[in-house]
Amino acid sequence: MATPQQQILRDNVMVSADTSAPAKASGQDCKLTARNINFYYGAFQALHGIGLDIPTHKITAFIGPSGCGKSTFLRTINRMNEALRNTRVEGELRLEGADILAMDVTDVRRRVGMVFQKSNPFPKSIFDNVAYGLRVNGINRKSVIEEAVERSLEHAALWTEVKDKLQKPASALSGGQQQRLCIARALAVEPEVLLLDEPCSALDPIATRKIEELLFQLKEMTTIVIVTHNMQQAARLADFTGFFLLGKLIEIDDTRKIFQNPGRRETEDYVTGRFG
């Protein structure tokens, strides 16, 4: 006999989200739009007909169990999945009307920055980590780079902590500082969208609070999309929250509605802890 969790998951397989009309926040300007996005690892389909609009200068969170497609969708936006063999994407993905899937990948990653679950500073100095994206994009004037590095570190709430040791190795920073350095590195090229894949999962509560406070400030200058397993974090941070399950976007709406009055039973089962 199936366990209650297995029964819930079985029921969820039978109920698919309506992808014919992408979810859109009422009255919001949208920075990113996805239409019927399908993604395959070889013969395995990891994403099924994802359709949504992501509002400009807001924080949108994706929640759901492990392996449900949240991070895969994030990497699809940034075109990171192209580095993997035997993968393909179908559908339409646009950044203010521009076709992300047809753009030059360097241009995509300039306009759409990404920060990963584990901080990944390069084996370079603090300064050179932040300056990396600028140099890749052909910016070599010393005064321009210095100004951009300082500005990015200030935006990442890290400048006062590192301004006297910019030539020190980035590896000498604490875990929380390294993650903020990675955010500064992403911000240096002034991206229109910042994607964060569980950026606080390896951090202690104090470092997590600093990152969350930082994101509140950053949404004034960029659109933020965050994947998190921490539902309390989504409730604290996000203006809008989307729930993924088995490769499908089950529901996306105002965060308060998702947690207090979700429109789908699967969402309610997850946020109330019946499975996950």
N, C-alpha and C positions, 0 to 999 in steps of 0.2 A: 504494500500500500504506500502511496506517495506521502511524503511528509508535508506539513502545511506549507513550508517554503517551496517545495517542489511543485505543489499544486498551484500556488500563486504564480510561479514562473511559467508553468504550463499554460495557465490562463492568459498570461501576458503575451506569450507567443501567438496566441489566437487573436489578439487584439492589436492592430497596428495603428500608429498615429496617422491622421489625415494629412498627407503631404500635398494634396491638390491645391491648398490655399496656405502659403507660408505664413507662419505666425509673425505678427507685426505689432509693436507697441503703439497703442492708439495715440495719434497726434505727434509721433516722434519722427524726426529726420533720421534716415538710416545710412550708416556708413558702409555696412557689408550686407549683401544679399546672397542667399543660397537657394537654388531651385533644383529640386529632385537630384540631390547629390548621392551617388552610389560609389562605393569604393571597394576594391577587391584586392586581397592578397592571394594571387594565383586564382584558384577556383573558389576560394572562400570569400563571401561577401560580408564585409565588416560594417558597412554603412548602407542603410536602406532608405532611399528617397528623402534625404534630409532637406527640409525647406524652412527657412526662417529669415527674418530681417533683424540686424543688430543695430540698435540706436546709437547715434553719434554722441560722444562725450557722456556716456553712461558706462556702468560696470555691468556686464552680463556674465553670470556664472552658469557653468554646466555641472550638474550633479548626476549621480547614478552609480551602480555597482562597478567593481573592477571589470574591465574587459567589455564594457558596454558601448564603446565607440567615442567617448568624449575626447580623449587625447588624439585618436585617429582623425577626428574632424578638425581639431585644432591644427594638427600637422598638415592636413590637406589645405587649409587656408594659407599656410605659410609655404606650401609646396615642399615640405621636408620629406614627404613620403616618396618623392621621385628618386631619392637615393637608394631605395630598396628595389630589389629585383622582382620581376613578375607582379608588379602592382599596376593598377589602372584606376582612373577616376572618370566618372560620367556625370553629366549635369552641367549646371551653370553656376559660377561663383564670381560675383562682381564686387569691386571696390569703387564705390561712387560711379558706377556705370562702366568702369574699365574691366575687361575680362581677365581675371587673375590667372586663369589657366592658359591664356595665350600671351601674357606679358613676359618680358625678359625676367628671369628668376632673380637676378641681382636687384632689379627695380622693385620686384615684389617684396624682397626682404629689406629693402630700404624703407618702403612704405608700411610694411607689416613686420614689426619686431617680435621676437619670441624669447621668453625666459623659461628655462626648463626646471623640472622637479629638483634635480641636484645641481647646485651651483657649479658652473664650469668655467672658471676664469682661465684664460690662456696662460701658459708658462712665460709670462712677460711681467713687466712692471705694472703698477696700478695705472699709471698714465697711459702706457701703450695699450692696455686692455681697452680703455675707454676710447682711445684714438683709433682703434683698429678699423671700425666700420667707416670712419671718415676717409682713411687712407685707401681702403678698398674701393670707395666711391670716387677716388681721384682727387681728394682734397689734401694738398700737401703744404699749404702755406702755414708756417709755424704759428703765427699770431692767431690765425683762424682756428687751428687745432687747439691751441692752448685755451682760447676763450670757450670753445665748445666743450672741452674736457671739464673745465671749472663749472660751466653752466649745468652740464649733465650730472656731475657729482652733487651739485647743490639740489637739483631736482630729485635726486635719489637720496637726499638727506644724509649724505656721506662726506661732503666736502670738509666740514670742520674736523672730522675724525682722521682724515688722510692728507690734508693739504700740505703737511710738513714732511710727508714720506711718499710722495708720488712716484719716486724712483725705486721704492722697495718692491719686492715681489708680491704679486697679488695673493699668492699662496700663504703669506704671513697673516692675512686678515682672518678674523673669526668667520664662522659659518654664516651668520646673519649679515656680516659686512660683505662677504663674498657674493651673497645673493643680491644685495643692494648694488654692488659693483656690476653685476651682470645686468641689472636693470639700467644702471647708468650707461653701460655699453650699448644697450638697445636704444636708449633715448638719444644718444649722441647724434644720430642721423635724423632726428626729429620725425619718428614714424607717426603715421596717422592712426595706426592701430597697434596696440600692445597685447600680445597673447602670452598668458602665463599658465604653465602646466604644473599644477600643484606646487607653487613656489614656496610654500611654508611647511611642507610635509616633513622636512628634515630639521626644522628649526625649533628652538625652545620657545615657550610662551612669550618671553620678552621680545625676542627677535621677530616673532610672528606679529606681535602688536605693532612693532615699528613698520613692518612691511604693509600691514593693513592701513595704518595711518598714512603711509606714503601713497598708497593706491587711491585713497580718498582725494588727495591733493592732485594726483596726476590726471584724474579724469577731466579736470578742467582744460587740459592741453592735449589729451589723446583719448581715443575710444579703447576701452579695456575689456578683454574677454578672458575669464579665468576658469580653469578646471580645478575643482576641489572635491575631496572626499569628506571634507568637514562641513556638515550641513549648517552648523552654527556660524561658521565663517561666511558661507553663502548668505545666510540670513542677515549677518552684520554688514556685509560689504555691498551686496549686489542690488542694483535697481531692478534687474530682471533676472529670472532664473529659468533654465531649461533642464528638463529631466530626460536623460537618455536611458534606454533599456534595450539590450539585445540588438544594438546597432540602429535603433530607431529613436527619433526624437518624439517622445510620447506627448510632451506638453511644454510650452514656454509661455511665461506670463509675468506680470508684476510679482516680485519676490514675496511680498506679503500674502498675495493670493495663493501662490504655490504652496506656502507653508501653512496657511490658515484655512484655505478653502479651495483646494485643487479641483480642477474640472475632470480629472481622470482618476479612476479607482487605483490604477497602477501607481500613480504619483502619490496618492494618499497612503497606500500600503508602504511605500518606500520611506516617505518622510516621517511616518509614525513608527517605523522600526519593525514592521512585520516581516520584511526581508531586506537584504542588502549586504 
